[in-house]
Amino acid sequence: MNPSFPIRPEAAQTKVSGIVEVVDYGRLKPGLIPLWVGEGDLSTPAFIAEAATRSLAAGETFYTWQRGIPELRAAIAAYMGRVYGRSFSPDRFTVTIGGMHAMQIAARLASGEGDEVIVPTPAWPNFAGALGVAGARVVEVPMTLSELGWRFDANEIARAVTKRTRAIVINSPSNPTGWTATGEELRAVLELARDKGLWIIADEIYGRYVYDDAIAIDGRAPSFHDYAQDDDLILYCQTMSKNWAMTGWRIGWIEAPAALGQTIENLVQYSSSGVPVFVQRAAITALEHGESFVAHQIARARRGREIVYDALAGIPGLVAPKPPGALYAFFALPGRDARATAFRLIDEAGVGLAPGGAFGDNARDCLRLCFARKAEDLEETMRRLEPVLTEIAGAAA
Ligand SMILES: Cc1ncc(COP(=O)(O)O)c(C=O)c1O
């Protein structure tokens, strides 16, 4: 909070990310393996980038459709149809500046001053950030970690609902925990939301990364799309960032009941005023021709997860159940302050991990490692981490 300028409390209360201070400390260390943020090591495939340069060369440098160019909205609808096995109208989709902008629009549609929004934690901190900027109060519902994984209980969500509750955020598969909702859990949340007239903000951006066949449906995570009707109160946030290695392009989409299209268009108009056309052209190419690249990314993540968890299993004193989905190892050193550990791992192991406290108070002894990286780097990472984590976990025992 800066007392010298009369800015709005919603802006003044925004927090520095707990990951950034660790990144700032370690980013210049020579030879450091950076696994602290949620992105892989592959740059965008050339065939996707070339679609953007072709568009620029053709002079597509003007203002455009606020909701996204019609060709991209049609490509998104077709892609969603292939993944979820049902048909989608392009009218449900609006193109945004990444998943983050989709989340910001969802927060503004569903909540504001005096409203409460339920977020199961640990959670990606940008949910609370976007909701706070919209003026809403986040009500955390802490999940618990055991050797079996992170436990989610829809009854605890129901108990957190008050007269002021407007929405529930469900991020499955989750960043950071990898928790992946079963169909039954999604149905329970949907029933609760229908019963109380609440919005669901569904972040399913890691939906293609699921490793547990007992949970998966057709090789992807269960989704609200499997159970919901088109007019259910659900706002889906999506992104091109992870599947197609496009984090720096800043493009994603929000999916909502078609009747909200004009309102969402207005919110785009008064925030970003649209997404550059050449970026949208690249997104069309990715959606229409990128499936073998996505399959490659998924296979790589699967292998990365194996390497990391094979090594973690050999370190006594950790609580490190394998996550069923997403791109992260999120494990606990019980009784240890993960922030201090993260700094120590930079100095002593040359590895950058994110401290769990950035994702919730119930994860202050956890560390997050992104395993979307080539096998050799992850093997080297685990060789470096093993002696330091063994010492720290042993000292805690
Ligand atoms: C759960 C979750 N949702 C949304 C996003 C948004 O990604 P982007 O803004 O790059 O599209 C991220 C990025 O890490 C994420 O982890």
The ligand as a Tripos MOL2 file, in Angstrom:
@<TRIPOS>MOLECULE
LIG
   16    16     1     0     0
SMALL
NO_CHARGES

@<TRIPOS>ATOM
      1 C1         -4.3870  -22.0250  -14.0200 C.3       1 LIG1
      2 C2         -3.9840  -21.0000  -15.0180 C.ar      1 LIG1
      3 N1         -4.9430  -20.3270  -15.6620 N.ar      1 LIG1
      4 C3         -4.6480  -19.4110  -16.5830 C.ar      1 LIG1
      5 C4         -3.3440  -19.1210  -16.9180 C.ar      1 LIG1
      6 C5         -3.1720  -18.0300  -17.9170 C.3       1 LIG1
      7 O1         -2.2700  -18.1570  -18.8680 O.3       1 LIG1
      8 P1         -2.0770  -17.0490  -19.9850 P.3       1 LIG1
      9 O2         -2.4820  -15.7330  -19.4370 O.co2     1 LIG1
     10 O3         -0.6410  -17.1380  -20.3550 O.co2     1 LIG1
     11 O4         -2.9400  -17.4350  -21.1040 O.co2     1 LIG1
     12 C6         -2.3020  -19.7870  -16.2580 C.ar      1 LIG1
     13 C7         -0.8920  -19.4860  -16.5380 C.2       1 LIG1
     14 O5          0.0170  -19.9550  -15.9020 O.2       1 LIG1
     15 C8         -2.6290  -20.7620  -15.2930 C.ar      1 LIG1
     16 O6         -1.7100  -21.4860  -14.6530 O.3       1 LIG1
@<TRIPOS>BOND
     1     1     2 1
     2     2     3 ar
     3     2    15 ar
     4     3     4 ar
     5     4     5 ar
     6     5     6 1
     7     5    12 ar
     8     6     7 1
     9     7     8 1
    10     8     9 2
    11     8    10 1
    12     8    11 1
    13    12    13 1
    14    12    15 ar
    15    13    14 2
    16    15    16 1
@<TRIPOS>SUBSTRUCTURE
     1 LIG1         1 GROUP 0 **** ****
